[in-house]
């Protein structure tokens, strides 16, 4: 029960590491000194490691959720089952993230096409937009509903 909640939170942290790791490219350079090269390599390693292990941990939560569904009837399942990517505004936290995602997408596009704006600012918006997309999918999905139902059981 608490293991699933922990796995879900770990998955969120790993997705944050994945998305914000691209900000290390500011100090990374493959043609620079040893530390610059280290940060350049670390950018890719953190991005892919966070992404892969974030997916693995959410797949474990999904596996536990499916086992739980087979054992007993559960009340967190909605009649229409869509993936988190296709759902919007399914709860209060998801609504905030969905609004932020749209705003960040617009800011990212605007900064991409204005020559006076630095590419560094665009890269920061890309990192935040990527994180908001990850959280949009996580918080609108059925696994988040499962985690919320587990949180309510733990509180009782």
N, C-alpha and C positions, 0 to 999 in steps of 0.2 A: 504494500500500500504506500508507505512512505518512500519506498525505493523508486516507484514510478514518478512521484513528485520530484524527487531529487534528480532522476534522469531527465525529466522535462526541463528543470532549471539548468542542469549541466548543458543540455542541448542549446538552450537560449544563450548561455555564456559562450559556448563554442561558436555559434553563429555570429555573435558579436566580435569575437576574436577574428573570425574569418573576414568579416566585412571591414573592420577597422584596421586590419593588418596592412591594407593598401596605403594607409597613411605613412607607413614606414618608408615608402618609396621617396619621401621628401629627403631623407638622410641616407638612403641607399644609392650606391652607384657601382656598377660592375667595373668601371674604369678607374675608380678612386683608390684610396688606401685600404688597408685591411679591414678597418672598422666599417667603412662604407660598403665594401663588398659583403661583409657579414650581414649588414642590414638589408642589402639587396636580396641576398639569399633567404634571409629570415622572412621577408615579405611574402615570398611564394610559399615557403614552408608553412608559415602560420595560416595563410589563406587556405591552402588545400587541406592541411591537417584539421583546422577548425571545421571546414565544410564537411569532410568525410566523417569525422568522429561525431559531429553534430547530427548528421543523417543517421549514423549507426545508433546513437542513443535515442533518437526519436523513433526509429524502427523498433527498438526494444520496448519502448512505451507502447507502441502500436500493437506489438505481439502480446503484451500483457493485457491490453485493453480487449483484444479479441478473445483471449482466454476467459476473461471476466464476463464478456457478453455471452459466451456459450454456457457458463455455469449458472447464471441467473438472469432474470430480466432486469434491465437497468433503465433508469429514468432519464439519463442524460442524452440518449440518442433521439435525434429529431426524426421525423418521418421522412423528410427529404435529406438525403445524405450526399452532400457535395464536398469536394476537397476544400481545404482551407484557401487555396489559391482562387477558387471560383466563388467563395463566399465573402460578403462584405457586411460590416456592421452587425456581427452576430452577438456581440456583448459590448459593454461600455469600454473596456480596455481596447478591444479590437477596433471599435469606432474611432478612438483617439489615434491609434496607429494608422488606420486607413486614411484619416484626414491628413496626418503627417506625411504619409506616403505620397499622396497626391500633391501636396504642397512641395515636398522635396523634389518630386519629378519635375514640376513646373520650374522650380528654382534651378535645377540641374540643366534643363533645356535652355533656359534664359541665359545662364552663365556660359553655356557652350557656344552660343551664337553671338555673343557680344565680345568683340575683339579687345575692348579696353579692360575686360575682366581677366584676371590671371587664371591660368590653367590650374593653379594650386587651389583656388577657391572652388573651381568645378570639381576637382578631385575630392575635396572634403564633402561636397554635396553628393557625389557619387557614393562615397563610403556610407554616409547617413541614409541615402536612399536604398542602398543594398541592404542595410540592416533593417530598415522599415519593411522591405519586401519580405525578408525572412520572418520578421515578427508578424506581418500580416498573415502569412501562411500558417504560422504556428498558432496564433491566437484565434483565428477563425475556424480552425480545424476541429475535428471530432476528438482528437487527443486532448485538446485543451478543455473540452467539456468533460471528458473523463477525469482529468486532473482536478477540475473544480468539484466534481462529485466526490472524489477521494478526499479533498480538503474539507468538505462538509462533513464527511464521515469521521475524519480525524478530529474535528472540533467537537463532535458530540461526545 
